[in-house]
Amino acid sequence: LGHCGACHTPKNMLGAERQKVRFTGSRVDGWFAPRLDSAERGGLKSWSVEDIAEYLQSGRNAHSHAGGPMAQVVLNSTSHLSDADARAIAVYLKDIAAGPPKAAISPPQPAQMANGEKLYRGSCVACHELDGSGAPRIYPPLPGNANLQSADPLSTIRILLDGAETITTPRAPNTGSMPDYAKMSDQDVADVATYIRNAWGNAAPAVTAADVAKARK
């Protein structure tokens, strides 16, 4: 499990893992590796042992899909785990208590949510549905999604800018893809990201155009 901390544990200025906040999420290769503790929104509180094991072995479950660097981890490593080993990792992760909470979340501005909803209705509902329910294991659901509700929005921004391609594994051979929305303005990407991070009972800090511009670079 030490390997998980290489991405999911914040580092100090010398690059060493900060053990007091282990598995509370960290940036890596232009993405945000989310929390692996039992935090309510951005962590694994809503995932069962079975959910975690399925994700490690197939790259997807009823809650989410693997993307960015994690997709390669699943493809080249964890998809080859035995059932017993995948379950052992899952049991270990579910036993990690929630670490320090992030800063309090301020509600996003109504105008940003309104524009984000307009963009979502125009570009996203064909796959993710009006209520965000999607098609689990094909198009990931958005309500309660831990990646979406991470304090750091970088992975959400990356998926909007770059699109996504579901990895295929022996346990999940069917494919799925999402087009990129890089042609959207920085503000529009920020607005739709803010909307999906705060609609359907979700709650996460608002995304700014500056956040998107920085990620785009």
Salt bridges, closest charged atoms under 4 A:
ASP37 OD2 - ARG35 NH2 2.76
GLU50 OE2 - ARG87 NH1 3.18
ASP51 OD2 - HIS63 NE2 2.95
GLU54 OE2 - ARG137 NE 2.62
ASP83 OD1 - ARG171 NH2 2.57
GLU117 OE2 - ARG121 NE 3.22
ASP152 OD2 - ARG27 NE 2.65
ASP162 OD2 - ARG158 NE 2.74
ASP186 OD1 - ARG216 NH2 2.78
